[in-house]
């Protein structure tokens, strides 16, 4: 392998095109996760504008002038601790490669100057990295490659009560409010600001950390919102009623995958389940756009179970070399991972933790109000 490391903005247009082509061909060859927009050059470029240490290893078979065989985006600290691009935000991670490409994980890390590489949503099929995984988790998806009607028919069969109730709520919404309509690709920045305000309020209300309180995350989302091309786009989908948005979602689209990311709704309309109505419209519009599936992302949420048609698998863990930095990094991060996964995997613990977080959220809201 010949490995050359670049900053994202140093990649030539031809190199980025080769990366995109590799993703497109991966879907056609039956590797759908590699076509995920979180693995695209556009996502890496956007993160690189917001965070330090973002790099891309371009792997060629023979020489620096040869055709690219694979692309490995990552973030690196000055000490050599590496992590997946957008770790904690991205729902699909790994190395993008052509057919038949083989690599040695430790050799790759050495070429990139990394003592360790941490991941939490590693795409399946990345065997050199999967060997270091500490756990794998389901990532539910909505298949729409056969069209909207085929998906709806399947949904009526597997979740009849959910489907019947959700469609009835949409009809009731239409009777009580004028102008109910859906916009799949809303370009009004005001609608994005509304979504982010709703999501921040939801994080605070449920006691979670507000992601949009971090300026770099807000900057990243705004950049991606304004990124719009044939192979990649930030997609803001909005459900309107009575002349105002009542539910919205911001995600990323590649040629074949719509990655669901930030959904939220106006709590004043909660009795209509506007978020569920929105997701059904998203599935219908995605099918019309030629999308193969919507990736709902890792997480055990009731609405995901109701909407999904199947599950992919993602892994978390560390690839490490023998290095003090690797030992220190893992010693610091591993206990947090173990505790979180233990709580999430046990309903009785998760229920208590969820109630505690919501209680903290309510307390914070009361303190803010006073």
N, C-alpha and C positions, 0 to 999 in steps of 0.2 A: 504494500500500500504506500502511496505517496499522499501525505496529509499536509494540507496547507490551511492555516488558520487566518481568518479575516474578521474584521468588524463588519456588521451587516451592511453598512453603507458603502463598503469597499467592493462588494460583489458587483460584477458587471451585469448588464442587462441580459447578455447571453447566458451567464451562469444562473441567474434567477429563472430564466425561461426553461433551462434544463431541469431545474428543481421542480417547477410547476408541471412540466411534461412528465416527469417521473411520478408525480402524484396522480396525474390523470391516468397514466398507464397502469398504475397500481390498482385502481378501482376496476379497470377492465380485466385485470388478471386475477381478480378475486381477493385482493387485499384491501378491503374497504377502509380500515382504520388508517392506513397510510395516506388516504386522501382527505383526512380530517383537516379543517382549516387551521387548527392550532399547530399543525405541523408545516404550515405554509411559509414561504419566504416573507410574505406581507406581515404575518403576525410577528415573526422574528425582527423584522425591520422596525415595527412599531414599538416593541418592547425595548429595542436597542436605543430608541430616541428617548426613552423614559428612565432607563436603568443603566448603571455602569456595569462593565465587565461582560457584556453580551458578545459572544463570539460564534462563528460558524466554521466548523472544520469541513473543508471540501476534500473528499477522498477520491483520488484518481488511481488507476491501476498501475501505471508505469512511471509517469513523470508529471511535473507541474503543468505541462502543456497538453496532457491527455484529456480525454473526455471524463467528466465527473461520473463517478460510480455511486456516490452516496453523499449525503449532507447530514451533519450532526450539529444542530444548534444547542447552545448551552450558555449558562452564566457562570462566571468565575470570579472568586475573590482574589485579592493580591496574594494570599497565602496558598492558593491552589485548591481550595474547596469548590467543587462544582455542583451545579444543580440544574434541573431541567428548566427550559425557558418558561418564565411565568409560573414557577412552582407555587402551588396554592391557588392559582387562578386558572391555569390551563387544564383542560380535561382530556388531553391526549398528548403523549410525549414519546420521544424516541428518535431513531435514526431513519431517515428517508433514503431508500436505496432501490437499485434496479434489480431485475430478476437474477437469482443465482448468486448474489453478492454475499460473501462470507467475511466476517471480521472477528478479531480478537479484542475483547472489551478492554483488557489491561493494556494492550499495545496501543489502542486508540486513546485511552486516558493519558498514557505517557506522552504521546505525540501532541496532545492538547495541553500538557503541563498541569494535569489534574491529579490530585491525590485521591479524590473521591468524587463520584457523581451520584447525586440523590434524585430520585424520581418518586412521584406518587400517583401518576396516571399513565404508566407505561403501556403502550399499545401491545396487544398480543402478537406473537410470532417473532419477537425480538429475542431469540434464544440466548445470545451471548450476554444480554442484560438480564433476562428473566432468571438465569441461574443464580443471580444475587438477590432476587426478590424475597421479601419477608412475608408477603401476603398478596392474594389476588382478590378482586372484588367485581361484582356485576355492574355493568353500565347499561341501563335499559335504553332501547331505541324504538322508534316508530318507523316501520317499513312502509314506504309509499311508492316504491319503484313500479308496482303494478297499478298504480293510480289511486285516487281518492276513494272511489266507490268500493274498490276491493278492500281498502283499509277499513272503511266504515262498516262494511259487511262483517269483517273479521271482528271488529270492536263490538258489534251487536251480539255476536256469538259468545265471545269470551267475557265481556263485561256488560250484559244486557241492562241491568239496573242502572249502572253508571251512565251508559249511553242515553238511555231513555230519559233519565233525570236531567242530564246536562242539556240535551236538546230542548226539553220542556222549559228549562230555566231561560234559555235563549229566546224562546217564543214569548214567555212572560215578560222578559226585559223589553222586547219589541212592543208589547202591548202597553207597557207603563211609561216608556220613554220614546220620544221621537228621534228620528235620524240615527238609529242603530246601524253602524256599518264598520267594516274592517279594512284597514290599510296595511298591506303586507310589507311594503318598503317605504316607510314614512321618512321624508327627508327634512322635516321641520325640526331644528335643534331644540325648540321649546318643548316638544314632546319628549325628547331625550332627557332634558332637565327635569321634567315631571317624573319620569320613570326613576331617575336617580334619587329624587327626593322621596318617592314612595319606598324605594329599596332601603335607603338610609333609615327611614322611620321604622321599617320592618326589622332591620338589624337591631335597632335600639329597643324596640318593643319586645323582642324575643331574647334580649340579653346578649346578642352576638356582637362581635366586633364589626363596626361599620367600615366596610371596605372603602367606601367613597370618602371617608375621612382622610385617607391617604392620597395626597395630591397626585402622585404618580399613577395611581389606578384611574382616577378621574381623567387625567391627561391621556392615558392609554385608550380608554373607552372613546373619548372624543376623537382621537386620531383615527381609530378604527371605524367610527361612524362616518368619517369623511373619506374612507378608503372604499372605492367603488370601481371594480373592474370585472371583466368577464370571468376570470378564474377565482376571484376572491372579492368578498364585500362584507362590510358590517351592515347587518339588517335590523332595522327597528320596526317592529310590528305593533300596531296599535288598534285596540277596539274602542270605538267611540259610541257615545249615547248622549242625547240631549246637548249636542254641540261641544262635548268635552271628552277627553280620554278617560276611560274607566279601567283599562288594563293595558299593559304594554310589556314587551319583551325585546331585549337586545341580544343578538347572537351573531355568529360568524358563518358565512357560507363559502364553501368551495364549489367546484363544479358538480359534485355529487353528494355532499354532506352539509346539512344545516346543524351546526353545533349550538344547542340551547345553552344560555349563559345566565342572563339577568332577567328573570320574570318578576313582575310586581303588579299590584292592582290597588284601586281606591277602596279602602275598607268600607266606605259608605255604601258600596254596591256589593258587599260580600254575600248577601243572601242569594244573588244570582250566579255565584261562582264564575265571575268574569274571567279569571285566569284559566279555567278549564275551557270555557268557550273560546278564548283566544287561542289556546293550543290546538283545538280542532280546526280553527280557521288557518292556523299556521301550517298544519299538516296538509290541508286541501291546497293551499297556495304553493307549498313546496312541491307537491306532486305535479301541479301544473307547470312548474319551472324545471321539471326533469330531475329533481333531487331524488336520490335513492333512499335515504333515511334521515331522520332527525335523531341526533344523539342527545338524549336527555341528561347524560352525565351521571357519574357515580353518586350514589346516595339512596338511602332507603326511605323514599317519600311515597305516601299513599297515592298521590296523583300520578306518579311515574308508573306505579304498578297498574293503575287503571288504564293508562294510555298506551303502554308498551306492547309490542308484538313479540319481542325477543330480547336477549341480553348479549352484549359483548363482554369481554373481560379486560380489566386493566389491573396493573400490579404496582406495588410500591416497594421501595427498598433502596439499597446503596450498592454501587460497584466501587470497590476500594482496592487501592494498591497498598503495599507495605510502606506506610509513611505515618509519622506522628500526627500530621494534620488530619488524616483519615480517621485515626483512632479518636482524636479529640472531637471531631465533628460528629461521629456516630455516637459517642458517649453522651454528647449534649442533646442530640435529637431523638435517639431511640426511646428513652423513657416516655417522652411526650406522645410519640406514635403509639406505643404499646397501651398507654392509658386511654387514649382516645378510641382506639379500635376495640378495646375491651368494653368500654361504655356503649359504643354504637352497636356492638354485636349482641348485647344482652338487653332485651326489652325492659326488664325491671330497672336496670341501672340507667338506661337511656331516658326512661320516663321521669325518673327522679331528677336527673341532670337537666332535662328540658324544663321541668317545672321550676327548678332553682334559677335557671337562666332567665326565664320569663318573669319570675319574681324580682330578680335584680333589675330587669328592664323596666318594670313598672315603677320600682323605687326611683330609678334614675329619672324617669319621666316626671314623677311627682316633684322631685328635687328641682328639676329644670323649670317646672311650672311655677314654683314658689320663689 
